[in-house]
Every structure is written in C-alpha cells, then in structure tokens.
C-alpha cells in the first residue's frame, strides 16, 4: 500500500472511530407526559355526581383544576375533612358513593 493510500485508510478509520463514539442525536419520541398534562388541563373537567342515604337528592359538582371526582368522594367520606363546600356545604361524612350523572332535561 502506498503512503497516500495508508493515510486515506488511517483518516477513514479515525473518522469511523469518532463517529462510533459520538452519542446519537435525540430520537423522535411520543409527546412528553407534560404535553399531555397541558392538553388535559385545557379539557373541560368531568361533572361528578354523588349520593348518600342521609343527603336529600343528588350532590353534583365539577372538580377544580387540581381535583378529581375520586378526590372529592375521598374528602366527603373522610370524617376529619373540613374546609370545602361540596354538596351545599354539607357536614355529612361517610357513606358517599359516586354515581353516573343523569343527563339534564332540556327546557324550552
């Protein structure tokens, strides 16, 4: 092999070695969980409905942006909870169940 041929081969080997040791660039991924959370934050909150044998009628409400229906029912069933005004500011704690909300009747 000639001197210039060995230089080309050496340069090529060095280039390949450097390319092999470099970290690959970022790969395309699914949207990050933060992007999903931002989209969900903009979505309308679900309507929650609860019943209790000691409460007249159905308790309806919409969770705040940092709440879920599960968090509300946990609050209502916790005998130590206080400070929120769910279900007409009821003091009834325990026995609450989440139920499907009935569609509202259209009024003419």
Secondary structure, 3 states (H helix, E strand, C coil): CCHHHHHHHHHHHHHHHHHHHCCCCCCCCCCCHHHHHHHHHHCCCCEEEEECCCCCCCEEEECCCCCCHHHHHHHHCCCCCCCCCHHHHCCCCCCCEEECCCCCCCCC
